């Protein structure tokens, strides 16, 4: 409880908080992470290809049917809902404390919770653009029976793919620039649910030069020694408890 109170005090004294989150932010919503013992990348999903290979641009191009089968089965969670942590961040934004969320997640749960300023470094499963003409469809479009096994564009017939950053693809320039600006201007940076091993996203915290760096993660990260506060508890519970101290229901 002492660390929760310390986090609440930091939030209370901050004028510009940015939250930088990873897969651990959504595990409490029932979405598995990637690199833990039970994560997606440690599962044997195909006799020939690894999960990393199947989540690559070249795999999409060379094996489109297998790619879409993998993506629908392992990367889409239609029933997932925002957890206490997502809603706590929305509350902080509504009170003018939180200025932005920078996320490595593709699940859209921050927006579903009501947070407005969200920079999605790895894109979003909620939007599916046509690879030929660029027309964007909602995720549900890819699940229609007539769009199996490969979804095609109604306008031009091109392949419609998830709007996420696959392996071998670069991050969106404007999203990166917005995230860097937000982190650089923040006086408090909360890093949660990420082990800070995925680059270039993990390198963004190097742009933070504010007063308070807070780490909320179940395992050690490379930035722990630089943080003013390190909490090794479930992130949703931590954020919810701290926000409730600030704004009792």
SELUM-855815 format. One record per residue (C-alpha): residue number from 1; residue in one letter; x, y, z. Coordinates in steps of 0.25 Angstrom, whole numbers, plus 5000, padded with zeros to 4 digits. Layout:
N
NUM|A|X|Y|Z
...
end
This chain:
249
1|X|5000|5000|5000
2|X|5012|5009|5003
3|X|5016|5009|4988
4|X|5002|5011|4983
5|X|5001|5024|4992
6|X|5014|5028|4986
7|X|5009|5027|4972
8|X|4996|5034|4976
9|X|5005|5046|4981
10|X|5013|5046|4969
11|X|5001|5047|4960
12|X|4995|5058|4969
13|X|5008|5066|4968
14|X|5009|5064|4953
15|X|5005|5074|4942
16|X|5007|5065|4930
17|X|5007|5050|4931
18|X|5010|5040|4920
19|X|5007|5025|4920
20|X|5016|5016|4912
21|X|5010|5002|4912
22|X|5012|4988|4906
23|X|5006|4974|4906
24|X|5005|4973|4921
25|X|4995|4984|4921
26|X|4985|4975|4914
27|X|4987|4962|4921
28|X|4977|4966|4931
29|X|4967|4967|4920
30|X|4970|4952|4916
31|X|4979|4955|4904
32|X|4992|4947|4905
33|X|5006|4954|4904
34|X|5017|4950|4895
35|X|5029|4946|4902
36|X|5026|4940|4915
37|X|5026|4925|4918
38|X|5011|4924|4913
39|X|5012|4935|4903
40|X|5009|4934|4888
41|X|5023|4934|4883
42|X|5026|4922|4892
43|X|5015|4913|4887
44|X|5017|4903|4876
45|X|5006|4907|4866
46|X|5011|4901|4853
47|X|5020|4889|4850
48|X|5028|4897|4840
49|X|5028|4912|4844
50|X|5030|4920|4857
51|X|5020|4930|4862
52|X|5030|4941|4859
53|X|5031|4936|4844
54|X|5016|4936|4843
55|X|5015|4950|4848
56|X|5024|4955|4837
57|X|5021|4963|4824
58|X|5028|4953|4816
59|X|5019|4942|4822
60|X|5007|4950|4818
61|X|5012|4951|4804
62|X|5016|4937|4802
63|X|5006|4929|4810
64|X|4994|4938|4811
65|X|4984|4927|4815
66|X|4993|4922|4827
67|X|4995|4937|4831
68|X|4981|4940|4832
69|X|4978|4927|4839
70|X|4989|4930|4849
71|X|4984|4944|4851
72|X|4970|4941|4853
73|X|4973|4930|4863
74|X|4984|4936|4871
75|X|4984|4951|4869
76|X|4969|4955|4870
77|X|4961|4955|4883
78|X|4947|4960|4880
79|X|4942|4958|4894
80|X|4953|4966|4901
81|X|4949|4978|4909
82|X|4957|4989|4916
83|X|4961|4986|4930
84|X|4963|4994|4942
85|X|4976|5000|4938
86|X|4971|5005|4924
87|X|4959|5011|4931
88|X|4968|5018|4942
89|X|4976|5024|4931
90|X|4964|5030|4925
91|X|4960|5036|4938
92|X|4974|5042|4939
93|X|4972|5048|4925
94|X|4958|5053|4928
95|X|4964|5061|4940
96|X|4975|5067|4932
97|X|4986|5059|4938
98|X|4989|5049|4927
99|X|4994|5056|4914
100|X|4996|5043|4905
101|X|4997|5028|4905
102|X|5008|5022|4896
103|X|5005|5007|4894
104|X|5012|4995|4888
105|X|4998|4988|4888
106|X|4989|4986|4876
107|X|4976|4983|4883
108|X|4969|4997|4883
109|X|4965|4995|4898
110|X|4970|5009|4902
111|X|4961|5015|4892
112|X|4950|5006|4896
113|X|4952|5011|4911
114|X|4950|5025|4906
115|X|4964|5030|4905
116|X|4965|5040|4894
117|X|4980|5043|4892
118|X|4986|5029|4889
119|X|4999|5027|4880
120|X|4999|5012|4875
121|X|5013|5009|4872
122|X|5010|4996|4865
123|X|4997|5000|4859
124|X|4983|4994|4862
125|X|4975|4981|4859
126|X|4963|4990|4859
127|X|4966|4995|4845
128|X|4968|4987|4833
129|X|4974|4994|4820
130|X|4974|4989|4806
131|X|4988|4987|4801
132|X|4984|4992|4788
133|X|4975|5004|4789
134|X|4977|5007|4804
135|X|4962|5007|4807
136|X|4960|5004|4822
137|X|4950|4993|4828
138|X|4947|4990|4842
139|X|4952|4977|4848
140|X|4939|4971|4847
141|X|4940|4971|4832
142|X|4951|4961|4832
143|X|4942|4951|4840
144|X|4931|4951|4830
145|X|4928|4937|4824
146|X|4930|4942|4810
147|X|4944|4948|4814
148|X|4950|4934|4817
149|X|4961|4930|4816
150|X|4966|4943|4810
151|X|4958|4956|4811
152|X|4958|4965|4799
153|X|4954|4979|4797
154|X|4940|4982|4792
155|X|4945|4994|4784
156|X|4957|4989|4776
157|X|4958|4974|4780
158|X|4972|4975|4787
159|X|4975|4968|4799
160|X|4971|4974|4812
161|X|4981|4972|4824
162|X|4981|4976|4838
163|X|4986|4990|4841
164|X|4998|4986|4850
165|X|5013|4987|4848
166|X|5018|4973|4845
167|X|5032|4968|4846
168|X|5040|4974|4834
169|X|5032|4986|4834
170|X|5035|5000|4840
171|X|5028|5008|4850
172|X|5019|5020|4845
173|X|5027|5033|4845
174|X|5016|5042|4850
175|X|5013|5033|4861
176|X|5027|5032|4866
177|X|5029|5047|4865
178|X|5016|5049|4873
179|X|5020|5039|4884
180|X|5034|5045|4885
181|X|5028|5059|4887
182|X|5019|5054|4898
183|X|5030|5047|4905
184|X|5039|5058|4904
185|X|5029|5068|4910
186|X|5025|5060|4921
187|X|5028|5062|4935
188|X|5024|5048|4939
189|X|5026|5035|4931
190|X|5019|5023|4935
191|X|5024|5010|4928
192|X|5015|4998|4930
193|X|5014|4984|4925
194|X|5026|4984|4917
195|X|5040|4978|4919
196|X|5046|4988|4910
197|X|5053|4979|4900
198|X|5045|4981|4887
199|X|5052|4992|4879
200|X|5051|5003|4874
201|X|5039|5005|4883
202|X|5046|5002|4896
203|X|5057|5013|4892
204|X|5046|5024|4893
205|X|5047|5025|4908
206|X|5061|5030|4906
207|X|5054|5043|4902
208|X|5049|5045|4916
209|X|5056|5056|4924
210|X|5045|5059|4934
211|X|5044|5058|4949
212|X|5038|5044|4952
213|X|5040|5031|4944
214|X|5031|5020|4950
215|X|5032|5005|4946
216|X|5020|4996|4948
217|X|5024|4982|4943
218|X|5024|4968|4949
219|X|5039|4965|4944
220|X|5051|4974|4944
221|X|5054|4984|4933
222|X|5066|4991|4928
223|X|5061|5004|4934
224|X|5058|5000|4948
225|X|5071|5006|4953
226|X|5067|5019|4948
227|X|5053|5020|4953
228|X|5048|5027|4965
229|X|5037|5016|4968
230|X|5037|5002|4964
231|X|5025|4993|4966
232|X|5024|4978|4963
233|X|5009|4976|4964
234|X|4998|4975|4953
235|X|4997|4988|4946
236|X|4982|4989|4946
237|X|4981|4987|4961
238|X|4992|4997|4963
239|X|4986|5008|4954
240|X|4972|5006|4959
241|X|4976|5007|4974
242|X|4985|5019|4972
243|X|4974|5027|4964
244|X|4964|5023|4975
245|X|4972|5029|4985
246|X|4972|5042|4977
247|X|4958|5042|4973
248|X|4949|5033|4983
249|X|4937|5028|4976
end
